[in-house]
């Protein structure tokens, strides 16, 4: 295979500033940057200092002015509701500008925060872009989170406006958003001034007089009045959005994304990493509430002048395991980006891939998988059925775009199953032992990135510079800690093997076991608890909660276990996929009192484990194994 990767990566290594200055030529700047990178600004330095720009201008206005006004920009395909809606770049501009006028009427301007709590509807995309147009900072909260989760984000981001909808639609059920929204607003210490609400025909809601605004009515009025809203120049280093990571019920961790660096990184990635040209159709089958939705449903495809697909459905059951192939064929998708979970679900329903033959996939070139580790079996199944390259790649909410990939646009490298490819320009990777020493190729260790992080990565956490330092930079000085364990082989390919902290990955959603433990501990009969992530063929991992009951509890244990499950689903939301609570007499701990979660996880997974040297009472592990076997779990 003929690839320019090594040449391009070496070029970045030799002169990073020149590399990113060239990449920045793909973006329209209102005023140019003084420096490509200033190491003295921010926590570890800032990109494109001195420049002003606007994301909405780059994603829409310049394409309308540059000849793409009549090209499709956004296609909403909803097999759940049986509807499809399409918007050209000119139509997208009209929707975004009208909504921006409505938002501005609520007193929202540059630097103000707006929470977006929306299902997968076009109005969610309009809302993100309208905020960007005004220079307001959006924070999208996934609709699967409960009222308490939304309330913690309201208190942290302190928005003056929330944009939401009456409901979300899941297969076989309607999820009422408005009661969750009202509950969160009542619960939050910070008081939100106003809400703009999309009324969906599947379930309308009552609006609070004096606070709630009907989206459709307000936008229609702005259109009738021919309201015009110019793109607000913002500093390249100004925040575009805040995205909260994990389902924590404590102080949330708000990843900040700056504007200029993010645009440069995303624009460069579309051609060089994903091999997509302007005018082509790109589909990221994710949710706008996650980082993939931000980067590769909304911003990157539009920055690149592509058509992007917004899909409100599931890989199976809407209506069958052929729905992905139907979308690819119908909308002439060139590349699909989804999670391995989706393909495990499709494979489970259609193991022979018989649905594939029902559709014309002749324009489909590449499948990209990310979100959790792509097991080689799933990759091979997809390769065999689709007859296209299947590219596993790896990145994080914190980075905003891929850390490692097999760069299709630079010419593919050989695929190694189990590896998400090679480091992308900007990422100087190292594998360190716990003492911070670099280990030999092929040796498992802590995956870190040498500073500075490239454009588009988080410059800090929202209002929490010190927390950013302690969470990511302190443990390995001069490096960013990914909190992943893995190794780099002799050819420079990265292998990500496991998380090194207590975040579990459920169907591509990063969730905190600590958050679930906080909720379980609220149950009046629970003395202490521990949550682990168990391996799952479909979702990658699913949580299992161990509970130790208070002394003297005589209630039916099975009933308490059911209540614990219901409590987590209520407080964290269905996204946690929490379905198993196991009552045990005691938890295994070290002599210093640390719960041995990793060993419990190995017992649950039925994998080989060794008795920890620091365990307080070895007999407890046998008790854990017995309790799991009684539930049909473990080896």
PyMOL commands that set and color helices and strands:
alter all, ss='L'
color gray80, all
select helices_A, chain A and resi 5-14+16-26+55-68+89-105+122-134+147-157+177-187+215-224+260-272+291-303+323-331+340-349+354-358+376-386+408-410+465-473+513-520+557-571+574-576+597-605+619-630
alter helices_A, ss='H'
color red, helices_A
select strands_A, chain A and resi 35-38+46-49+52-53+72-78+83-88+113-117+137-140+161-165+167-170+173-176+194-198+212-214+234-235+239-245+253-258+281-284+307-311+335-338+366-369+389-392+404-405+422-423+429-432+445-450+479-488+494-499+503-506+509-512+526-536+540-549+580-584
alter strands_A, ss='S'
color yellow, strands_A
deselect
rebuild
show_as cartoon
